[in-house]
Amino acid sequence: MDAEYSEWVIIGLGLMSLITVLYQYLRSRKRKIPLSAQNDVKAKRLWQCDPQAYQRKFGDIDRQLQANLEKNPKDEGT
């Protein structure tokens, strides 16, 4: 009886951990990564952990990059 109970506890903990990891993965896929954080690991980690600190540090750079992209869009068809 005790062995069955411990098996169910282990299965339950395993399922909870898998659900948590899957939820975090899906949540991170939905969020759009800012331009500065796309190629910089430290900036991406800062954006994931503390978005407000990221905005204070890289917000101006992101706005400049976005303005440059809007000003000079790439020609995709030609």
N, CA, C and O atoms as CSV, one atom per row, in Angstrom:
chain,resi,resn,atom,element,x,y,z
A,1,MET,N,N,0.825,-1.191,0.000
A,1,MET,CA,C,0.000,0.000,0.000
A,1,MET,C,C,0.869,1.254,0.000
A,1,MET,O,O,0.583,2.213,-0.717
A,2,ASP,N,N,1.917,1.243,0.796
A,2,ASP,CA,C,2.810,2.399,0.879
A,2,ASP,C,C,3.579,2.583,-0.424
A,2,ASP,O,O,3.847,3.714,-0.832
A,3,ALA,N,N,3.935,1.479,-1.081
A,3,ALA,CA,C,4.668,1.556,-2.343
A,3,ALA,C,C,3.785,2.161,-3.439
A,3,ALA,O,O,4.263,2.960,-4.245
A,4,GLU,N,N,2.499,1.784,-3.475
A,4,GLU,CA,C,1.584,2.350,-4.464
A,4,GLU,C,C,1.428,3.856,-4.269
A,4,GLU,O,O,1.410,4.629,-5.227
A,5,TYR,N,N,1.318,4.241,-3.027
A,5,TYR,CA,C,1.160,5.669,-2.714
A,5,TYR,C,C,2.389,6.445,-3.167
A,5,TYR,O,O,2.255,7.517,-3.759
A,6,SER,N,N,3.571,5.930,-2.903
A,6,SER,CA,C,4.791,6.639,-3.291
A,6,SER,C,C,4.929,6.699,-4.813
A,6,SER,O,O,5.434,7.688,-5.346
A,7,GLU,N,N,4.486,5.655,-5.520
A,7,GLU,CA,C,4.523,5.691,-6.977
A,7,GLU,C,C,3.627,6.807,-7.517
A,7,GLU,O,O,4.026,7.539,-8.423
A,8,TRP,N,N,2.425,6.937,-6.968
A,8,TRP,CA,C,1.514,7.981,-7.416
A,8,TRP,C,C,2.054,9.376,-7.091
A,8,TRP,O,O,1.859,10.317,-7.861
A,9,VAL,N,N,2.721,9.502,-5.965
A,9,VAL,CA,C,3.308,10.792,-5.604
A,9,VAL,C,C,4.403,11.158,-6.599
A,9,VAL,O,O,4.480,12.303,-7.044
A,10,ILE,N,N,5.246,10.195,-6.948
A,10,ILE,CA,C,6.325,10.451,-7.907
A,10,ILE,C,C,5.755,10.785,-9.288
A,10,ILE,O,O,6.237,11.700,-9.955
A,11,ILE,N,N,4.737,10.050,-9.711
A,11,ILE,CA,C,4.101,10.338,-10.998
A,11,ILE,C,C,3.466,11.726,-10.977
A,11,ILE,O,O,3.572,12.470,-11.952
A,12,GLY,N,N,2.816,12.075,-9.886
A,12,GLY,CA,C,2.204,13.403,-9.768
A,12,GLY,C,C,3.229,14.521,-9.813
A,12,GLY,O,O,3.019,15.535,-10.479
A,13,LEU,N,N,4.334,14.340,-9.110
A,13,LEU,CA,C,5.383,15.363,-9.137
A,13,LEU,C,C,5.995,15.488,-10.527
A,13,LEU,O,O,6.289,16.592,-10.985
A,14,GLY,N,N,6.185,14.359,-11.192
A,14,GLY,CA,C,6.717,14.388,-12.556
A,14,GLY,C,C,5.788,15.119,-13.506
A,14,GLY,O,O,6.237,15.926,-14.320
A,15,LEU,N,N,4.494,14.842,-13.406
A,15,LEU,CA,C,3.521,15.530,-14.255
A,15,LEU,C,C,3.478,17.029,-13.971
A,15,LEU,O,O,3.384,17.840,-14.892
A,16,MET,N,N,3.546,17.389,-12.697
A,16,MET,CA,C,3.533,18.818,-12.353
A,16,MET,C,C,4.750,19.529,-12.930
A,16,MET,O,O,4.637,20.651,-13.423
A,17,SER,N,N,5.912,18.886,-12.873
A,17,SER,CA,C,7.111,19.521,-13.416
A,17,SER,C,C,7.029,19.630,-14.932
A,17,SER,O,O,7.435,20.647,-15.493
A,18,LEU,N,N,6.515,18.607,-15.608
A,18,LEU,CA,C,6.368,18.676,-17.055
A,18,LEU,C,C,5.371,19.750,-17.466
A,18,LEU,O,O,5.595,20.465,-18.443
A,19,ILE,N,N,4.288,19.866,-16.740
A,19,ILE,CA,C,3.291,20.896,-17.043
A,19,ILE,C,C,3.893,22.283,-16.853
A,19,ILE,O,O,3.646,23.182,-17.658
A,20,THR,N,N,4.679,22.464,-15.798
A,20,THR,CA,C,5.316,23.760,-15.551
A,20,THR,C,C,6.287,24.119,-16.668
A,20,THR,O,O,6.287,25.253,-17.146
A,21,VAL,N,N,7.107,23.171,-17.085
A,21,VAL,CA,C,8.070,23.428,-18.157
A,21,VAL,C,C,7.346,23.731,-19.463
A,21,VAL,O,O,7.739,24.649,-20.182
A,22,LEU,N,N,6.305,22.983,-19.779
A,22,LEU,CA,C,5.541,23.216,-20.996
A,22,LEU,C,C,4.870,24.593,-20.970
A,22,LEU,O,O,4.857,25.299,-21.979
A,23,TYR,N,N,4.318,24.968,-19.826
A,23,TYR,CA,C,3.685,26.280,-19.697
A,23,TYR,C,C,4.700,27.404,-19.924
A,23,TYR,O,O,4.415,28.358,-20.646
A,24,GLN,N,N,5.874,27.295,-19.316
A,24,GLN,CA,C,6.909,28.313,-19.496
A,24,GLN,C,C,7.353,28.399,-20.950
A,24,GLN,O,O,7.568,29.491,-21.476
A,25,TYR,N,N,7.491,27.245,-21.598
A,25,TYR,CA,C,7.897,27.218,-23.004
A,25,TYR,C,C,6.856,27.900,-23.884
A,25,TYR,O,O,7.202,28.734,-24.721
A,26,LEU,N,N,5.592,27.553,-23.701
A,26,LEU,CA,C,4.541,28.157,-24.509
A,26,LEU,C,C,4.411,29.645,-24.240
A,26,LEU,O,O,4.160,30.423,-25.161
A,27,ARG,N,N,4.579,30.046,-22.992
A,27,ARG,CA,C,4.509,31.461,-22.644
A,27,ARG,C,C,5.647,32.247,-23.294
A,27,ARG,O,O,5.445,33.365,-23.768
A,28,SER,N,N,6.840,31.658,-23.312
A,28,SER,CA,C,7.979,32.356,-23.909
A,28,SER,C,C,7.851,32.424,-25.427
A,28,SER,O,O,8.351,33.367,-26.041
A,29,ARG,N,N,7.193,31.445,-26.043
A,29,ARG,CA,C,7.015,31.463,-27.490
A,29,ARG,C,C,6.040,32.555,-27.917
A,29,ARG,O,O,6.172,33.112,-29.007
A,30,LYS,N,N,5.065,32.862,-27.069
A,30,LYS,CA,C,4.070,33.875,-27.395
A,30,LYS,C,C,4.642,35.290,-27.342
A,30,LYS,O,O,4.209,36.173,-28.083
A,31,ARG,N,N,5.614,35.495,-26.464
A,31,ARG,CA,C,6.155,36.837,-26.286
A,31,ARG,C,C,7.105,37.179,-27.429
A,31,ARG,O,O,7.903,36.342,-27.851
A,32,LYS,N,N,7.017,38.405,-27.925
A,32,LYS,CA,C,7.876,38.849,-29.011
A,32,LYS,C,C,9.161,39.430,-28.417
A,32,LYS,O,O,9.120,40.361,-27.612
A,33,ILE,N,N,10.278,38.876,-28.817
A,33,ILE,CA,C,11.570,39.306,-28.294
A,33,ILE,C,C,11.944,40.640,-28.930
A,33,ILE,O,O,11.846,40.787,-30.148
A,34,PRO,N,N,12.371,41.612,-28.129
A,34,PRO,CA,C,12.803,42.902,-28.688
A,34,PRO,C,C,14.039,42.739,-29.575
A,34,PRO,O,O,14.745,41.733,-29.498
A,35,LEU,N,N,14.283,43.725,-30.401
A,35,LEU,CA,C,15.357,43.642,-31.383
A,35,LEU,C,C,16.739,43.481,-30.746
A,35,LEU,O,O,17.546,42.685,-31.225
A,36,SER,N,N,17.017,44.219,-29.683
A,36,SER,CA,C,18.337,44.125,-29.050
A,36,SER,C,C,18.566,42.777,-28.394
A,36,SER,O,O,19.703,42.316,-28.300
A,37,ALA,N,N,17.508,42.150,-27.943
A,37,ALA,CA,C,17.637,40.886,-27.218
A,37,ALA,C,C,17.672,39.673,-28.137
A,37,ALA,O,O,17.902,38.561,-27.660
A,38,GLN,N,N,17.454,39.847,-29.428
A,38,GLN,CA,C,17.419,38.709,-30.326
A,38,GLN,C,C,18.776,38.051,-30.492
A,38,GLN,O,O,18.853,36.831,-30.629
A,39,ASN,N,N,19.844,38.828,-30.483
A,39,ASN,CA,C,21.182,38.277,-30.712
A,39,ASN,C,C,22.099,38.398,-29.499
A,39,ASN,O,O,23.255,37.980,-29.568
A,40,ASP,N,N,21.623,38.949,-28.409
A,40,ASP,CA,C,22.446,39.154,-27.223
A,40,ASP,C,C,21.874,38.337,-26.066
A,40,ASP,O,O,20.751,38.573,-25.620
A,41,VAL,N,N,22.658,37.378,-25.591
A,41,VAL,CA,C,22.179,36.467,-24.549
A,41,VAL,C,C,21.903,37.212,-23.245
A,41,VAL,O,O,20.888,36.965,-22.595
A,42,LYS,N,N,22.790,38.116,-22.863
A,42,LYS,CA,C,22.590,38.851,-21.608
A,42,LYS,C,C,21.351,39.734,-21.674
A,42,LYS,O,O,20.597,39.823,-20.704
A,43,ALA,N,N,21.138,40.384,-22.809
A,43,ALA,CA,C,19.956,41.232,-22.962
A,43,ALA,C,C,18.684,40.385,-22.944
A,43,ALA,O,O,17.673,40.789,-22.370
A,44,LYS,N,N,18.737,39.217,-23.571
A,44,LYS,CA,C,17.561,38.343,-23.579
A,44,LYS,C,C,17.228,37.851,-22.177
A,44,LYS,O,O,16.057,37.809,-21.799
A,45,ARG,N,N,18.238,37.480,-21.406
A,45,ARG,CA,C,17.996,37.040,-20.024
A,45,ARG,C,C,17.445,38.172,-19.177
A,45,ARG,O,O,16.550,37.960,-18.359
A,46,LEU,N,N,17.978,39.387,-19.370
A,46,LEU,CA,C,17.470,40.532,-18.626
A,46,LEU,C,C,16.015,40.801,-18.997
A,46,LEU,O,O,15.198,41.091,-18.123
A,47,TRP,N,N,15.685,40.709,-20.281
A,47,TRP,CA,C,14.315,40.929,-20.731
A,47,TRP,C,C,13.372,39.885,-20.154
A,47,TRP,O,O,12.241,40.206,-19.788
A,48,GLN,N,N,13.831,38.621,-20.068
A,48,GLN,CA,C,12.987,37.564,-19.527
A,48,GLN,C,C,12.772,37.735,-18.028
A,48,GLN,O,O,11.674,37.498,-17.524
A,49,CYS,N,N,13.819,38.146,-17.315
A,49,CYS,CA,C,13.733,38.246,-15.854
A,49,CYS,C,C,13.091,39.551,-15.388
A,49,CYS,O,O,12.241,39.546,-14.497
A,50,ASP,N,N,13.497,40.662,-15.989
A,50,ASP,CA,C,13.030,41.965,-15.523
A,50,ASP,C,C,12.804,42.886,-16.730
A,50,ASP,O,O,13.706,43.639,-17.098
A,51,PRO,N,N,11.633,42.839,-17.343
A,51,PRO,CA,C,11.381,43.646,-18.538
A,51,PRO,C,C,11.537,45.151,-18.318
A,51,PRO,O,O,11.928,45.871,-19.237
A,52,GLN,N,N,11.235,45.634,-17.106
A,52,GLN,CA,C,11.371,47.071,-16.851
A,52,GLN,C,C,12.837,47.489,-16.831
A,52,GLN,O,O,13.184,48.550,-17.350
A,53,ALA,N,N,13.690,46.674,-16.243
A,53,ALA,CA,C,15.127,46.975,-16.250
A,53,ALA,C,C,15.662,46.917,-17.678
A,53,ALA,O,O,16.521,47.714,-18.056
A,54,TYR,N,N,15.156,45.980,-18.462
A,54,TYR,CA,C,15.562,45.893,-19.865
A,54,TYR,C,C,15.184,47.175,-20.605
A,54,TYR,O,O,15.981,47.702,-21.382
A,55,GLN,N,N,13.976,47.678,-20.367
A,55,GLN,CA,C,13.543,48.904,-21.025
A,55,GLN,C,C,14.401,50.096,-20.624
A,55,GLN,O,O,14.703,50.958,-21.449
A,56,ARG,N,N,14.791,50.139,-19.355
A,56,ARG,CA,C,15.657,51.239,-18.917
A,56,ARG,C,C,17.021,51.177,-19.597
A,56,ARG,O,O,17.593,52.213,-19.936
A,57,LYS,N,N,17.538,49.989,-19.794
A,57,LYS,CA,C,18.887,49.847,-20.339
A,57,LYS,C,C,18.910,49.854,-21.865
A,57,LYS,O,O,19.772,50.496,-22.465
A,58,PHE,N,N,17.970,49.144,-22.501
A,58,PHE,CA,C,18.012,48.972,-23.948
A,58,PHE,C,C,16.835,49.603,-24.681
A,58,PHE,O,O,16.722,49.441,-25.896
A,59,GLY,N,N,15.974,50.300,-23.998
A,59,GLY,CA,C,14.783,50.865,-24.628
A,59,GLY,C,C,15.097,51.837,-25.747
A,59,GLY,O,O,14.463,51.796,-26.801
A,60,ASP,N,N,16.079,52.719,-25.530
A,60,ASP,CA,C,16.439,53.686,-26.568
A,60,ASP,C,C,17.003,52.991,-27.800
A,60,ASP,O,O,16.682,53.359,-28.930
A,61,ILE,N,N,17.828,52.002,-27.581
A,61,ILE,CA,C,18.414,51.267,-28.707
A,61,ILE,C,C,17.323,50.569,-29.507
A,61,ILE,O,O,17.343,50.589,-30.738
A,62,ASP,N,N,16.371,49.953,-28.814
A,62,ASP,CA,C,15.276,49.267,-29.501
A,62,ASP,C,C,14.435,50.243,-30.318
A,62,ASP,O,O,14.032,49.936,-31.440
A,63,ARG,N,N,14.173,51.416,-29.755
A,63,ARG,CA,C,13.387,52.410,-30.498
A,63,ARG,C,C,14.139,52.876,-31.741
A,63,ARG,O,O,13.527,53.067,-32.793
A,64,GLN,N,N,15.457,53.064,-31.638
A,64,GLN,CA,C,16.246,53.459,-32.808
A,64,GLN,C,C,16.257,52.368,-33.869
A,64,GLN,O,O,16.110,52.648,-35.059
A,65,LEU,N,N,16.431,51.123,-33.434
A,65,LEU,CA,C,16.420,50.014,-34.391
A,65,LEU,C,C,15.066,49.882,-35.072
A,65,LEU,O,O,15.000,49.642,-36.278
A,66,GLN,N,N,13.991,50.035,-34.317
A,66,GLN,CA,C,12.649,49.942,-34.888
A,66,GLN,C,C,12.414,51.078,-35.884
A,66,GLN,O,O,11.811,50.864,-36.935
A,67,ALA,N,N,12.883,52.274,-35.561
A,67,ALA,CA,C,12.730,53.402,-36.482
A,67,ALA,C,C,13.511,53.157,-37.767
A,67,ALA,O,O,13.030,53.475,-38.855
A,68,ASN,N,N,14.714,52.592,-37.651
A,68,ASN,CA,C,15.505,52.280,-38.842
A,68,ASN,C,C,14.826,51.217,-39.690
A,68,ASN,O,O,14.846,51.301,-40.918
A,69,LEU,N,N,14.225,50.219,-39.054
A,69,LEU,CA,C,13.516,49.188,-39.811
A,69,LEU,C,C,12.304,49.752,-40.526
A,69,LEU,O,O,12.018,49.374,-41.662
A,70,GLU,N,N,11.584,50.659,-39.865
A,70,GLU,CA,C,10.416,51.257,-40.501
A,70,GLU,C,C,10.818,52.212,-41.623
A,70,GLU,O,O,10.106,52.342,-42.619
A,71,LYS,N,N,11.963,52.879,-41.456
A,71,LYS,CA,C,12.430,53.820,-42.466
A,71,LYS,C,C,12.958,53.086,-43.704
A,71,LYS,O,O,12.691,53.494,-44.834
A,72,ASN,N,N,13.700,52.011,-43.483
A,72,ASN,CA,C,14.324,51.274,-44.572
A,72,ASN,C,C,13.887,49.808,-44.561
A,72,ASN,O,O,14.671,48.943,-44.169
A,73,PRO,N,N,12.674,49.513,-44.974
A,73,PRO,CA,C,12.250,48.101,-44.975
A,73,PRO,C,C,13.005,47.327,-46.043
A,73,PRO,O,O,13.365,47.870,-47.088
A,74,LYS,N,N,13.237,46.065,-45.766
A,74,LYS,CA,C,13.930,45.203,-46.719
A,74,LYS,C,C,12.990,44.832,-47.851
A,74,LYS,O,O,11.796,44.621,-47.642
A,75,ASP,N,N,13.541,44.757,-49.040
A,75,ASP,CA,C,12.748,44.320,-50.196
A,75,ASP,C,C,12.712,42.797,-50.175
A,75,ASP,O,O,13.725,42.145,-50.429
A,76,GLU,N,N,11.550,42.232,-49.874
A,76,GLU,CA,C,11.436,40.786,-49.769
A,76,GLU,C,C,11.141,40.135,-51.124
A,76,GLU,O,O,11.598,39.021,-51.378
A,77,GLY,N,N,10.413,40.785,-51.966
A,77,GLY,CA,C,10.003,40.172,-53.222
A,77,GLY,C,C,10.994,40.361,-54.357
A,77,GLY,O,O,10.997,39.584,-55.311
A,78,THR,N,N,11.832,41.379,-54.266
A,78,THR,CA,C,12.733,41.666,-55.391
A,78,THR,C,C,14.153,41.417,-55.062
A,78,THR,O,O,15.026,41.613,-55.907
